[in-house]
Amino acid sequence: MKNSPALIAVDWGTTSFRAYLLDAGGAVLDRVEAGRGVQSVEKGAHEKLLVELVQPWRSDGAGPPILLSGMIGSRQGWVEAPYVRAPAGLREVAAAIVTIDTETLGEIGIAPGVLVDGVGLGPDVMRGEETQIFGALAASGRAEGLFVLPGTHSKWARVEQGRIVSFATYMTGEAFAALREHTILARLMRAGEADAEGFAAGVSAAEKLAAPGDMLHAMFMTRTLGLFERLAPEQLSEYLSGLLIGAEILAASRGGGTATVIGSPALARRYREAGRLLGLSLETAPDGCVALGQWALFQAWRRSPD
Amino acid sequence: MKNSPALIAVDWGTTSFRAYLLDAGGAVLDRVEAGRGVQSVEKGAHEKLLVELVQPWRSDGAGPPILLSGMIGSRQGWVEAPYVRAPAGLREVAAAIVTIDTETLGEIGIAPGVLVDGVGLGPDVMRGEETQIFGALAASGRAEGLFVLPGTHSKWARVEQGRIVSFATYMTGEAFAALREHTILARLMRAGEADAEGFAAGVSAAEKLAAPGDMLHAMFMTRTLGLFERLAPEQLSEYLSGLLIGAEILAASRGGGTATVIGSPALARRYREAGRLLGLSLETAPDGCVALGQWALFQAWRRSPD
């Protein structure tokens, strides 16, 4: 019965809802996406919305088990699933899945996030990314590696023996947007095609920085390089992107080794290109890490002693 | 006739207009401030506005010479006074003052800004800050030093033999505002009294950063330190301020030596406190650097061969 539905796996994040119907081999039978992230759902409204969104998979009023991961388990979500402390692998995360009894959907699992604390500048957290990393590990058959999930808040995680041992968040995407849209840098910028030359100039600037505070100087160069026409108005946004992504990669990959990028094809391409310019090797994880990770987590949950 | 008016000196910046009536010894007889910065004045409207604002000093329809400095000499200002290339002291800047003939005010001088190019990441520019630095030099009788003009775009300049030999702009103030107001960091922040503990935590974080890209990680700590209640909601904005100012000071003061802060008392206090925490010496320039610098520049202009 490999093709009969075995799991409804949901990655329910801050801004998006992605659900997968998986068969008993973990293969995706069907999927649903909706712009109904945690931030758009009021307390008390989660169950009704979930019923609506996965209704096609429960036509007879019943259905396979349901496992949710991502920000849905945060204080701002449905029910809080407290963070598991790193090092954390499938076993530790599965053991901390919180079960809730619902009226219409029966028992539902909500996965916790992962916490790293006591090292570095302060505590750091992820919710949902751990599941994608488990998916990338499952896809490659590996149990070690450095993984990057680029975006608004990029996560870099190091995995040893199948467990996330450390990680750090970089505000790259959000800092880029705030600087591009809400500072003087916006004035000279003009929208245009993605520009390889502007991006490379930014990555090259990142490589030349000596002190952390030089970032604040290099950002301003987005303006003066435009003022003095060293870069065209269409290239300035790319310069800023290259500067921030280049600096992120240089800082986060210090431990060495090839990093695996888990993300959208466009963003993964941008990170790989910056890596190439910096002489660092980045490879792209296969598609489908979310569903693969949810499936692996579900199996570990089933084996879990609780 | 030391007390008779000898110069109307105007610092006409992006957001503010500050004019001084100086006597023949350079002392301030009177002053006018207005929120009529360059960005609020249309092309062609500068003369009329200037007449209005300095009218009290020209009651008989005539008056002392007028010298303007700041963004008024930029492409967005009245008439462009092209940048002078560093190294630039009073002599070089005075020689590049642009004279315009006005209908109602006669001949007016517009000071140029200073450009540094061909070193570092790209060209860098200042307009108006050079005059304040000349004022700080005049006030102290010194001809050397490291000067910082903190703010939206902090400038750090090194002076040798009375000339600005190099400088760099740090987007500290504007990056702080963009991050505080337009990112997730805003959510946990609560307004409060300036908090020494939060500020010190930020400066301490700046000191621990190893790579430039670590800035993007440390910024995110503003959120997690709040989430885990290591800092109170009222301390988070101060943490971010300490982080950025600390990083700026560490990067910009690498050449060594005591830096002199030219700025508002509140901002100067903040920079001195960060310097103290970092074991670096910062001192505050006396008040009145703007008028002192304009006076020194005026005298050099008078001596100028053109």
Interface residues (C-beta under 8 A of the other chain):
Chain A: D117 G120 L121 G122 P123 D124 V125 H153 S154 A168 T169 Y170 M171 T172 E174 A175 A177 A178 L179 E181 H182 T183 I184 A205 A206 K208 L209 A210 A211 P212 G213 D214 M215 L216 H217 A218 M219 F220 M221 T224 L225 L227 F228 R230 L244 G246 A247 E248 I249 L250 A251 A252 R254
Chain B: D117 G120 L121 G122 P123 D124 V125 H153 S154 A168 T169 Y170 M171 T172 E174 A175 A177 A178 L179 E181 H182 T183 I184 A205 A206 K208 L209 A210 A211 P212 G213 D214 M215 L216 H217 A218 M219 F220 M221 T224 L225 L227 F228 R230 L244 G246 A247 E248 I249 L250 A251 A252 R254
